[in-house]
Amino acid sequence: MTVAPFESFADACPTGMLAVVGLFGLALGSFLNVVIARVPAGRSLVRPGSACPGCSAPLTWYDNIPVLSFVMLRGRCRSCGMRISWRYPVVETVTAAVLVSAYAAFGPSADFLVACVLLPALVALTAIDLDHQMIPDAITLPGILVGLVINLASRRISWLDSVLGILLGGGLFLVIILVSRGGMGGGDLKLGAMLGAFLGWKALLVALFVAIVLGGALGAVLLATGRRGRKDPIPFGPFLAAGGAMALFWGERVFVWWMGGFGG
Ligand SMILES: [Zn+2]
């Protein structure tokens, strides 16, 4: 293998770069755990530092290492022994996994930059929606703007594609909300608009399609097995997030395939 002197680390050592991305993902996942715990309560992300919810003992840096601390402490607080939720290491692992997958798929590119912003936001929104049945404006509203600006700056997709995505994502959910009267909420609408901003309208349609299929399938299973009644709400945010993530990886290709199918 020949390595030009000015070639970047990414080119020179792809495996090393994947490891760097993975470590970055773990650290980012650790921050997302703070976001998930604090944003719904409207608390500061910076102060105070992390503490055990049981005994309020502040966490030292060595109790705060992603995944590793959880394993070393066997999932319990060092001071009071209270169980630490398995969600913490899961969020860290998932964040690292999606970023490593994105780097493997996109390499150092605008697509990867978008992935580094969109995918962690979707991980946080999923956990918050599962916990609180709400999708916080504090993430989706800035998300709409950030998605548009990233696409403007990187020209990954055209500004028009992104603006149409915002209008389509928001508009479709507005219609659903008006028709269904309470089936979906304003949070879903803003998340739809945010996905449209990042993905553009074509990949957004793929994201919505995936979300409806996944949500419908799980809803049918829960109904059939009697684990949820017909009236029980099932949060749609996690399905939108899953659809959005899949559309980031494969959306444009699926859309082209759809068009080919309809055209030919
Ligand atoms: Zn404790």
py3Dmol code that shows the C-alpha trace and the ligand (Angstrom):
import py3Dmol

protein = """\
ATOM      1  CA  MET A   1       0.000   0.000   0.000  1.00  0.00           C
ATOM      2  CA  THR A   2       1.414   3.390  -0.959  1.00  0.00           C
ATOM      3  CA  VAL A   3       0.528   6.340   1.178  1.00  0.00           C
ATOM      4  CA  ALA A   4       1.163   9.811  -0.142  1.00  0.00           C
ATOM      5  CA  PRO A   5       2.701  12.076   2.486  1.00  0.00           C
ATOM      6  CA  PHE A   6      -0.241  14.441   2.579  1.00  0.00           C
ATOM      7  CA  GLU A   7      -2.930  11.848   2.441  1.00  0.00           C
ATOM      8  CA  SER A   8      -5.300  12.190   5.341  1.00  0.00           C
ATOM      9  CA  PHE A   9      -5.542   9.765   8.222  1.00  0.00           C
ATOM     10  CA  ALA A  10      -8.915   8.676   6.886  1.00  0.00           C
ATOM     11  CA  ASP A  11      -7.391   7.516   3.607  1.00  0.00           C
ATOM     12  CA  ALA A  12      -4.243   6.114   5.187  1.00  0.00           C
ATOM     13  CA  CYS A  13      -5.943   4.049   7.850  1.00  0.00           C
ATOM     14  CA  PRO A  14      -9.612   3.263   7.157  1.00  0.00           C
ATOM     15  CA  THR A  15      -9.844   0.778  10.049  1.00  0.00           C
ATOM     16  CA  GLY A  16      -8.329   3.281  12.465  1.00  0.00           C
ATOM     17  CA  MET A  17     -10.798   5.880  11.259  1.00  0.00           C
ATOM     18  CA  LEU A  18     -13.714   3.499  11.930  1.00  0.00           C
ATOM     19  CA  ALA A  19     -12.380   3.040  15.472  1.00  0.00           C
ATOM     20  CA  VAL A  20     -12.151   6.825  15.931  1.00  0.00           C
ATOM     21  CA  VAL A  21     -15.740   7.206  14.672  1.00  0.00           C
ATOM     22  CA  GLY A  22     -16.846   4.429  17.039  1.00  0.00           C
ATOM     23  CA  LEU A  23     -15.234   6.104  20.072  1.00  0.00           C
ATOM     24  CA  PHE A  24     -16.745   9.427  19.012  1.00  0.00           C
ATOM     25  CA  GLY A  25     -20.138   7.684  18.773  1.00  0.00           C
ATOM     26  CA  LEU A  26     -19.793   6.245  22.300  1.00  0.00           C
ATOM     27  CA  ALA A  27     -18.951   9.679  23.720  1.00  0.00           C
ATOM     28  CA  LEU A  28     -21.800  11.278  21.777  1.00  0.00           C
ATOM     29  CA  GLY A  29     -24.157   8.544  23.021  1.00  0.00           C
ATOM     30  CA  SER A  30     -23.117   9.371  26.584  1.00  0.00           C
ATOM     31  CA  PHE A  31     -24.085  13.004  25.927  1.00  0.00           C
ATOM     32  CA  LEU A  32     -27.387  11.842  24.383  1.00  0.00           C
ATOM     33  CA  ASN A  33     -28.199  10.080  27.662  1.00  0.00           C
ATOM     34  CA  VAL A  34     -27.995  13.489  29.332  1.00  0.00           C
ATOM     35  CA  VAL A  35     -30.187  14.983  26.575  1.00  0.00           C
ATOM     36  CA  ILE A  36     -32.765  12.182  26.985  1.00  0.00           C
ATOM     37  CA  ALA A  37     -32.929  12.647  30.747  1.00  0.00           C
ATOM     38  CA  ARG A  38     -32.941  16.444  30.839  1.00  0.00           C
ATOM     39  CA  VAL A  39     -34.509  17.951  27.698  1.00  0.00           C
ATOM     40  CA  PRO A  40     -38.080  16.728  28.447  1.00  0.00           C
ATOM     41  CA  ALA A  41     -37.808  18.286  31.923  1.00  0.00           C
ATOM     42  CA  GLY A  42     -36.451  21.530  30.487  1.00  0.00           C
ATOM     43  CA  ARG A  43     -33.235  21.179  32.518  1.00  0.00           C
ATOM     44  CA  SER A  44     -29.794  22.487  31.566  1.00  0.00           C
ATOM     45  CA  LEU A  45     -27.547  20.098  29.652  1.00  0.00           C
ATOM     46  CA  VAL A  46     -24.447  21.573  31.274  1.00  0.00           C
ATOM     47  CA  ARG A  47     -25.184  22.075  34.969  1.00  0.00           C
ATOM     48  CA  PRO A  48     -25.188  20.345  37.332  1.00  0.00           C
ATOM     49  CA  GLY A  49     -22.864  17.457  36.436  1.00  0.00           C
ATOM     50  CA  SER A  50     -24.241  13.925  36.269  1.00  0.00           C
ATOM     51  CA  ALA A  51     -25.319  12.393  39.563  1.00  0.00           C
ATOM     52  CA  CYS A  52     -27.036   9.208  40.716  1.00  0.00           C
ATOM     53  CA  PRO A  53     -30.830   9.774  40.704  1.00  0.00           C
ATOM     54  CA  GLY A  54     -31.070   7.587  43.807  1.00  0.00           C
ATOM     55  CA  CYS A  55     -28.510   9.069  46.214  1.00  0.00           C
ATOM     56  CA  SER A  56     -27.427  12.209  44.339  1.00  0.00           C
ATOM     57  CA  ALA A  57     -23.768  11.142  44.570  1.00  0.00           C
ATOM     58  CA  PRO A  58     -21.927  12.973  41.780  1.00  0.00           C
ATOM     59  CA  LEU A  59     -20.459  10.683  39.116  1.00  0.00           C
ATOM     60  CA  THR A  60     -16.676  10.682  38.860  1.00  0.00           C
ATOM     61  CA  TRP A  61     -15.101  10.574  35.415  1.00  0.00           C
ATOM     62  CA  TYR A  62     -14.327   6.879  35.816  1.00  0.00           C
ATOM     63  CA  ASP A  63     -18.003   6.160  36.572  1.00  0.00           C
ATOM     64  CA  ASN A  64     -18.943   8.008  33.405  1.00  0.00           C
ATOM     65  CA  ILE A  65     -17.030   6.090  30.728  1.00  0.00           C
ATOM     66  CA  PRO A  66     -19.485   4.919  28.055  1.00  0.00           C
ATOM     67  CA  VAL A  67     -20.469   1.228  28.344  1.00  0.00           C
ATOM     68  CA  LEU A  68     -17.280   0.330  30.257  1.00  0.00           C
ATOM     69  CA  SER A  69     -18.356   1.930  33.559  1.00  0.00           C
ATOM     70  CA  PHE A  70     -21.747   0.217  33.365  1.00  0.00           C
ATOM     71  CA  VAL A  71     -20.038  -3.160  32.938  1.00  0.00           C
ATOM     72  CA  MET A  72     -17.449  -2.513  35.669  1.00  0.00           C
ATOM     73  CA  LEU A  73     -20.138  -1.355  38.131  1.00  0.00           C
ATOM     74  CA  ARG A  74     -22.363  -4.297  37.089  1.00  0.00           C
ATOM     75  CA  GLY A  75     -25.170  -1.825  36.424  1.00  0.00           C
ATOM     76  CA  ARG A  76     -25.335  -0.390  39.950  1.00  0.00           C
ATOM     77  CA  CYS A  77     -24.504   2.958  41.555  1.00  0.00           C
ATOM     78  CA  ARG A  78     -21.119   2.859  43.328  1.00  0.00           C
ATOM     79  CA  SER A  79     -22.507   4.710  46.368  1.00  0.00           C
ATOM     80  CA  CYS A  80     -26.016   3.382  47.004  1.00  0.00           C
ATOM     81  CA  GLY A  81     -26.207   0.284  44.803  1.00  0.00           C
ATOM     82  CA  MET A  82     -29.309   1.482  42.936  1.00  0.00           C
ATOM     83  CA  ARG A  83     -29.801  -0.152  39.542  1.00  0.00           C
ATOM     84  CA  ILE A  84     -28.627   1.936  36.593  1.00  0.00           C
ATOM     85  CA  SER A  85     -30.950   1.605  33.596  1.00  0.00           C
ATOM     86  CA  TRP A  86     -29.653  -0.674  30.830  1.00  0.00           C
ATOM     87  CA  ARG A  87     -30.796   2.108  28.525  1.00  0.00           C
ATOM     88  CA  TYR A  88     -27.560   4.049  29.154  1.00  0.00           C
ATOM     89  CA  PRO A  89     -25.163   1.525  27.582  1.00  0.00           C
ATOM     90  CA  VAL A  90     -27.751   0.703  24.879  1.00  0.00           C
ATOM     91  CA  VAL A  91     -27.996   4.348  23.766  1.00  0.00           C
ATOM     92  CA  GLU A  92     -24.195   4.606  23.730  1.00  0.00           C
ATOM     93  CA  THR A  93     -23.776   1.383  21.754  1.00  0.00           C
ATOM     94  CA  VAL A  94     -26.528   2.213  19.254  1.00  0.00           C
ATOM     95  CA  THR A  95     -25.107   5.710  18.647  1.00  0.00           C
ATOM     96  CA  ALA A  96     -21.643   4.279  18.014  1.00  0.00           C
ATOM     97  CA  ALA A  97     -23.074   1.565  15.747  1.00  0.00           C
ATOM     98  CA  VAL A  98     -25.087   3.940  13.559  1.00  0.00           C
ATOM     99  CA  LEU A  99     -22.164   6.345  13.133  1.00  0.00           C
ATOM    100  CA  VAL A 100     -19.741   3.528  12.279  1.00  0.00           C
ATOM    101  CA  SER A 101     -22.293   2.199   9.755  1.00  0.00           C
ATOM    102  CA  ALA A 102     -22.649   5.689   8.278  1.00  0.00           C
ATOM    103  CA  TYR A 103     -18.879   6.108   7.932  1.00  0.00           C
ATOM    104  CA  ALA A 104     -18.576   2.661   6.378  1.00  0.00           C
ATOM    105  CA  ALA A 105     -21.348   3.555   3.906  1.00  0.00           C
ATOM    106  CA  PHE A 106     -20.486   7.178   3.099  1.00  0.00           C
ATOM    107  CA  GLY A 107     -16.803   7.694   3.959  1.00  0.00           C
ATOM    108  CA  PRO A 108     -15.655  11.260   4.697  1.00  0.00           C
ATOM    109  CA  SER A 109     -18.450  13.123   2.879  1.00  0.00           C
ATOM    110  CA  ALA A 110     -21.385  15.491   3.274  1.00  0.00           C
ATOM    111  CA  ASP A 111     -23.609  12.441   3.694  1.00  0.00           C
ATOM    112  CA  PHE A 112     -21.529  11.425   6.712  1.00  0.00           C
ATOM    113  CA  LEU A 113     -21.746  14.934   8.166  1.00  0.00           C
ATOM    114  CA  VAL A 114     -25.542  14.820   7.862  1.00  0.00           C
ATOM    115  CA  ALA A 115     -25.509  11.359   9.458  1.00  0.00           C
ATOM    116  CA  CYS A 116     -23.472  12.686  12.417  1.00  0.00           C
ATOM    117  CA  VAL A 117     -26.202  15.240  13.152  1.00  0.00           C
ATOM    118  CA  LEU A 118     -29.389  13.451  12.108  1.00  0.00           C
ATOM    119  CA  LEU A 119     -28.803   9.937  13.473  1.00  0.00           C
ATOM    120  CA  PRO A 120     -27.906  10.977  17.061  1.00  0.00           C
ATOM    121  CA  ALA A 121     -30.923  13.339  17.074  1.00  0.00           C
ATOM    122  CA  LEU A 122     -33.133  10.417  16.031  1.00  0.00           C
ATOM    123  CA  VAL A 123     -31.678   8.187  18.776  1.00  0.00           C
ATOM    124  CA  ALA A 124     -32.500  10.852  21.395  1.00  0.00           C
ATOM    125  CA  LEU A 125     -35.999  11.509  19.988  1.00  0.00           C
ATOM    126  CA  THR A 126     -36.793   7.783  19.983  1.00  0.00           C
ATOM    127  CA  ALA A 127     -35.838   7.337  23.640  1.00  0.00           C
ATOM    128  CA  ILE A 128     -37.701  10.490  24.693  1.00  0.00           C
ATOM    129  CA  ASP A 129     -40.865   9.505  22.791  1.00  0.00           C
ATOM    130  CA  LEU A 130     -40.794   6.009  24.348  1.00  0.00           C
ATOM    131  CA  ASP A 131     -40.363   7.513  27.837  1.00  0.00           C
ATOM    132  CA  HIS A 132     -42.688  10.507  27.683  1.00  0.00           C
ATOM    133  CA  GLN A 133     -44.927  10.013  24.608  1.00  0.00           C
ATOM    134  CA  MET A 134     -43.739  13.379  23.359  1.00  0.00           C
ATOM    135  CA  ILE A 135     -41.298  14.664  20.782  1.00  0.00           C
ATOM    136  CA  PRO A 136     -39.590  17.789  22.145  1.00  0.00           C
ATOM    137  CA  ASP A 137     -39.654  20.998  20.086  1.00  0.00           C
ATOM    138  CA  ALA A 138     -36.245  21.766  21.605  1.00  0.00           C
ATOM    139  CA  ILE A 139     -34.796  19.156  19.207  1.00  0.00           C
ATOM    140  CA  THR A 140     -37.126  19.194  16.181  1.00  0.00           C
ATOM    141  CA  LEU A 141     -37.423  22.961  15.637  1.00  0.00           C
ATOM    142  CA  PRO A 142     -33.663  23.649  15.588  1.00  0.00           C
ATOM    143  CA  GLY A 143     -33.394  20.371  13.644  1.00  0.00           C
ATOM    144  CA  ILE A 144     -35.492  21.767  10.776  1.00  0.00           C
ATOM    145  CA  LEU A 145     -33.147  24.754  10.484  1.00  0.00           C
ATOM    146  CA  VAL A 146     -29.952  22.713  10.862  1.00  0.00           C
ATOM    147  CA  GLY A 147     -31.089  20.231   8.210  1.00  0.00           C
ATOM    148  CA  LEU A 148     -31.791  23.024   5.751  1.00  0.00           C
ATOM    149  CA  VAL A 149     -28.492  24.825   6.488  1.00  0.00           C
ATOM    150  CA  ILE A 150     -26.365  21.655   6.187  1.00  0.00           C
ATOM    151  CA  ASN A 151     -27.886  20.928   2.787  1.00  0.00           C
ATOM    152  CA  LEU A 152     -27.444  24.555   1.691  1.00  0.00           C
ATOM    153  CA  ALA A 153     -23.800  24.566   2.785  1.00  0.00           C
ATOM    154  CA  SER A 154     -22.818  21.131   1.489  1.00  0.00           C
ATOM    155  CA  ARG A 155     -25.080  21.031  -1.583  1.00  0.00           C
ATOM    156  CA  ARG A 156     -25.683  17.405  -0.762  1.00  0.00           C
ATOM    157  CA  ILE A 157     -29.224  17.923  -1.990  1.00  0.00           C
ATOM    158  CA  SER A 158     -30.663  21.140  -3.442  1.00  0.00           C
ATOM    159  CA  TRP A 159     -32.213  23.775  -1.179  1.00  0.00           C
ATOM    160  CA  LEU A 160     -35.493  23.331  -3.021  1.00  0.00           C
ATOM    161  CA  ASP A 161     -35.465  19.589  -2.330  1.00  0.00           C
ATOM    162  CA  SER A 162     -34.928  20.363   1.366  1.00  0.00           C
ATOM    163  CA  VAL A 163     -37.637  23.091   1.515  1.00  0.00           C
ATOM    164  CA  LEU A 164     -40.123  20.833  -0.289  1.00  0.00           C
ATOM    165  CA  GLY A 165     -39.230  18.123   2.232  1.00  0.00           C
ATOM    166  CA  ILE A 166     -40.095  20.448   5.122  1.00  0.00           C
ATOM    167  CA  LEU A 167     -43.424  21.430   3.530  1.00  0.00           C
ATOM    168  CA  LEU A 168     -44.307  17.862   2.570  1.00  0.00           C
ATOM    169  CA  GLY A 169     -43.317  16.375   5.959  1.00  0.00           C
ATOM    170  CA  GLY A 170     -45.187  19.040   7.905  1.00  0.00           C
ATOM    171  CA  GLY A 171     -48.125  19.164   5.485  1.00  0.00           C
ATOM    172  CA  LEU A 172     -48.804  15.421   5.368  1.00  0.00           C
ATOM    173  CA  PHE A 173     -48.891  15.222   9.148  1.00  0.00           C
ATOM    174  CA  LEU A 174     -51.126  18.282   9.324  1.00  0.00           C
ATOM    175  CA  VAL A 175     -53.632  16.470   7.093  1.00  0.00           C
ATOM    176  CA  ILE A 176     -53.330  13.282   9.173  1.00  0.00           C
ATOM    177  CA  ILE A 177     -53.849  15.248  12.411  1.00  0.00           C
ATOM    178  CA  LEU A 178     -56.922  17.031  11.017  1.00  0.00           C
ATOM    179  CA  VAL A 179     -58.422  13.820   9.640  1.00  0.00           C
ATOM    180  CA  SER A 180     -57.610  11.476  12.537  1.00  0.00           C
ATOM    181  CA  ARG A 181     -58.312  13.979  15.345  1.00  0.00           C
ATOM    182  CA  GLY A 182     -55.750  12.920  17.889  1.00  0.00           C
ATOM    183  CA  GLY A 183     -54.088   9.921  16.248  1.00  0.00           C
ATOM    184  CA  MET A 184     -50.902  11.930  15.757  1.00  0.00           C
ATOM    185  CA  GLY A 185     -49.562  14.968  17.550  1.00  0.00           C
ATOM    186  CA  GLY A 186     -47.800  18.194  16.698  1.00  0.00           C
ATOM    187  CA  GLY A 187     -44.535  16.515  17.675  1.00  0.00           C
ATOM    188  CA  ASP A 188     -44.902  14.054  14.799  1.00  0.00           C
ATOM    189  CA  LEU A 189     -45.590  16.978  12.457  1.00  0.00           C
ATOM    190  CA  LYS A 190     -42.391  18.788  13.458  1.00  0.00           C
ATOM    191  CA  LEU A 191     -40.362  15.571  13.272  1.00  0.00           C
ATOM    192  CA  GLY A 192     -41.800  14.998   9.779  1.00  0.00           C
ATOM    193  CA  ALA A 193     -40.689  18.498   8.780  1.00  0.00           C
ATOM    194  CA  MET A 194     -37.238  17.931  10.302  1.00  0.00           C
ATOM    195  CA  LEU A 195     -36.778  14.676   8.387  1.00  0.00           C
ATOM    196  CA  GLY A 196     -37.847  16.488   5.225  1.00  0.00           C
ATOM    197  CA  ALA A 197     -35.252  19.216   5.843  1.00  0.00           C
ATOM    198  CA  PHE A 198     -32.415  16.694   6.204  1.00  0.00           C
ATOM    199  CA  LEU A 199     -33.503  14.113   3.625  1.00  0.00           C
ATOM    200  CA  GLY A 200     -35.293  16.132   0.938  1.00  0.00           C
ATOM    201  CA  TRP A 201     -38.788  15.281  -0.239  1.00  0.00           C
ATOM    202  CA  LYS A 202     -37.921  12.122  -2.177  1.00  0.00           C
ATOM    203  CA  ALA A 203     -36.080  10.308   0.612  1.00  0.00           C
ATOM    204  CA  LEU A 204     -38.690  11.684   3.038  1.00  0.00           C
ATOM    205  CA  LEU A 205     -41.402   9.739   1.195  1.00  0.00           C
ATOM    206  CA  VAL A 206     -39.323   6.594   1.616  1.00  0.00           C
ATOM    207  CA  ALA A 207     -38.915   7.384   5.343  1.00  0.00           C
ATOM    208  CA  LEU A 208     -42.681   7.836   5.790  1.00  0.00           C
ATOM    209  CA  PHE A 209     -43.402   4.638   3.875  1.00  0.00           C
ATOM    210  CA  VAL A 210     -41.000   2.638   6.074  1.00  0.00           C
ATOM    211  CA  ALA A 211     -42.429   4.250   9.246  1.00  0.00           C
ATOM    212  CA  ILE A 212     -46.027   3.392   8.307  1.00  0.00           C
ATOM    213  CA  VAL A 213     -45.149  -0.197   7.366  1.00  0.00           C
ATOM    214  CA  LEU A 214     -43.113  -0.767  10.567  1.00  0.00           C
ATOM    215  CA  GLY A 215     -45.661   1.005  12.785  1.00  0.00           C
ATOM    216  CA  GLY A 216     -48.569  -0.834  11.166  1.00  0.00           C
ATOM    217  CA  ALA A 217     -46.849  -4.203  11.485  1.00  0.00           C
ATOM    218  CA  LEU A 218     -45.990  -3.726  15.156  1.00  0.00           C
ATOM    219  CA  GLY A 219     -49.439  -2.288  15.891  1.00  0.00           C
ATOM    220  CA  ALA A 220     -51.076  -5.335  14.303  1.00  0.00           C
ATOM    221  CA  VAL A 221     -48.884  -7.700  16.343  1.00  0.00           C
ATOM    222  CA  LEU A 222     -49.651  -5.850  19.609  1.00  0.00           C
ATOM    223  CA  LEU A 223     -53.378  -5.890  18.843  1.00  0.00           C
ATOM    224  CA  ALA A 224     -53.402  -9.557  17.810  1.00  0.00           C
ATOM    225  CA  THR A 225     -51.506 -10.650  20.910  1.00  0.00           C
ATOM    226  CA  GLY A 226     -53.740  -8.515  23.132  1.00  0.00           C
ATOM    227  CA  ARG A 227     -50.817  -6.513  24.498  1.00  0.00           C
ATOM    228  CA  ARG A 228     -52.406  -3.245  23.392  1.00  0.00           C
ATOM    229  CA  GLY A 229     -56.059  -2.325  22.973  1.00  0.00           C
ATOM    230  CA  ARG A 230     -57.454  -0.541  19.926  1.00  0.00           C
ATOM    231  CA  LYS A 231     -57.534   2.753  21.835  1.00  0.00           C
ATOM    232  CA  ASP A 232     -54.051   2.565  23.374  1.00  0.00           C
ATOM    233  CA  PRO A 233     -51.692   5.029  21.750  1.00  0.00           C
ATOM    234  CA  ILE A 234     -48.473   3.676  20.277  1.00  0.00           C
ATOM    235  CA  PRO A 235     -45.831   6.408  19.892  1.00  0.00           C
ATOM    236  CA  PHE A 236     -45.112   6.944  16.189  1.00  0.00           C
ATOM    237  CA  GLY A 237     -41.838   8.855  16.736  1.00  0.00           C
ATOM    238  CA  PRO A 238     -39.627   5.735  16.978  1.00  0.00           C
ATOM    239  CA  PHE A 239     -41.000   4.464  13.641  1.00  0.00           C
ATOM    240  CA  LEU A 240     -40.432   7.831  12.004  1.00  0.00           C
ATOM    241  CA  ALA A 241     -36.903   7.813  13.401  1.00  0.00           C
ATOM    242  CA  ALA A 242     -36.247   4.308  12.065  1.00  0.00           C
ATOM    243  CA  GLY A 243     -37.709   5.266   8.673  1.00  0.00           C
ATOM    244  CA  GLY A 244     -35.628   8.447   8.613  1.00  0.00           C
ATOM    245  CA  ALA A 245     -32.417   6.562   9.396  1.00  0.00           C
ATOM    246  CA  MET A 246     -33.096   3.953   6.702  1.00  0.00           C
ATOM    247  CA  ALA A 247     -33.988   6.673   4.190  1.00  0.00           C
ATOM    248  CA  LEU A 248     -30.682   8.417   4.886  1.00  0.00           C
ATOM    249  CA  PHE A 249     -28.840   5.257   3.845  1.00  0.00           C
ATOM    250  CA  TRP A 250     -31.083   3.987   1.031  1.00  0.00           C
ATOM    251  CA  GLY A 251     -33.807   6.585   0.406  1.00  0.00           C
ATOM    252  CA  GLU A 252     -32.633   8.103  -2.861  1.00  0.00           C
ATOM    253  CA  ARG A 253     -31.949   4.674  -4.355  1.00  0.00           C
ATOM    254  CA  VAL A 254     -35.352   3.334  -3.298  1.00  0.00           C
ATOM    255  CA  PHE A 255     -37.026   6.419  -4.749  1.00  0.00           C
ATOM    256  CA  VAL A 256     -35.273   5.966  -8.100  1.00  0.00           C
ATOM    257  CA  TRP A 257     -36.318   2.303  -8.030  1.00  0.00           C
ATOM    258  CA  TRP A 258     -39.937   3.310  -7.326  1.00  0.00           C
ATOM    259  CA  MET A 259     -39.891   5.790 -10.202  1.00  0.00           C
ATOM    260  CA  GLY A 260     -38.436   3.159 -12.510  1.00  0.00           C
ATOM    261  CA  GLY A 261     -41.199   0.787 -11.511  1.00  0.00           C
ATOM    262  CA  PHE A 262     -43.955   3.345 -12.046  1.00  0.00           C
ATOM    263  CA  GLY A 263     -42.419   4.621 -15.300  1.00  0.00           C
ATOM    264  CA  GLY A 264     -41.610   1.274 -16.887  1.00  0.00           C
TER     265      GLY A 264
END
"""
ligand_1 = """\
1
ZN
Zn -26.648 6.160 44.082
"""
view = py3Dmol.view(width=600, height=400)
view.addModel(protein, "pdb")
view.setStyle({"model": 0}, {"cartoon": {"style": "trace"}})
view.addModel(ligand_1, "xyz")
view.setStyle({"model": 1}, {"stick": {}})
view.zoomTo()
view.show()
